[in-house]
Amino acid sequence: MRTTALGTHGSEVGVIGLGAMGMSFAYDMATPRDEATSVSVIHQALELGVTLIDTADVYGPHTNERLVGRALTGRHDRAVIATKVGLEAIDPTGGPGGSPLVKPNGRPEHVRASIDASLRRLGTDHVDLYQLHRVDPEVPVEGTWGALAEAVAAGKARYLGLSEVSVEQIQRAQAVHPVATVQSEFSVWSRDVQAEVLPYCKQHGIGLLPYSPLGRGFLVCRFASFDELPRNDQRRRLPRFQQDNLRANLDIAAKVREVADRIDATPAQVALAWLIAQGPRVVPIPGTKTPKYLADNAGAANVELSPADLADLDAIPAPVGTRY
């Protein structure tokens, strides 16, 4: 797979990454997890050149990091491990639909304790990318970021990243320690970062990691109605997936499929290739628990979209409904 650098201050990675969250958290929680399959997906990802493996301490909570750690036993040198801190599960089942109830926690002492716990779960002495999951509105970002910078100084992390932040927050963090990456939701139907964050990242050599790059499965035509969503699935609470909104948004998925049919690719490959085309340091991190979907996603690295293809995708209208 082609590779790129995660910004001026970051590792070399494959142009497609892997989000591990869904292997233990958030989607289709009524279906039992198959850890052996998830481990095999991570192993296959490395074989395909998908080297950036993204997790977080709050996924599970904690179980996702343990899963990634087990999968990477003896393979750490082949992976670029990214995890996050800054969201804390305060009730494992107190959220909507029995999901964990989480809140921001950017206190420096929480960060200092969390990096050591993450390293134990991941079975390593350092992570390649340590990210602030969300800025805590009750803690100055400089204080939280300074604690993350201590992890770099101690050799526990190589580079630092932010998630779901404004340009102003990036600038405040940069004044303390270099920002290697910014992670945000970004896809054909979630383009908020194109207004300010993406241009700023390009200008300052910061990598951008789009999560939910396939519109949480919608852009690959996986769901045509609300009733097709699994029970206890996070998407059942999101405005864009409510019945009337979802029906109105079907045209977006159809446009992606039109381009895919025209160039003999899959909708997933087209959606990911569109993101890769947004800049040399844009590395989407689609999540999957399935070897078939992993191979499909990795194939996006070889898809070339023509100017006409890109124009057709750029012209897709905004979806009906907010992200959250």
Secondary structure by P-SEA (a helix, b strand, c coil): ccccccccccccccccccccccccccccccccccaaaaaaaaaaaaaacccbbbbccccccaaaaaaaaaaacccccccbbbbbcccccccccccccccbbbbbbccaaaaaaaaaaaaaaaccccccbbbcccccccccaaaaaaaaaaaaaaccccccccccccaaaaaaaaacccccccccccccccccccccaaaaaaacbbbbbbccccccccccccccccccccccccccccccccaaaaaaaaaaaaaaaaaaaaacccaaaaaaaaaaaccccbbbbbbbccaaaaaaaaacccccccaaaaaaaaaccccccccc
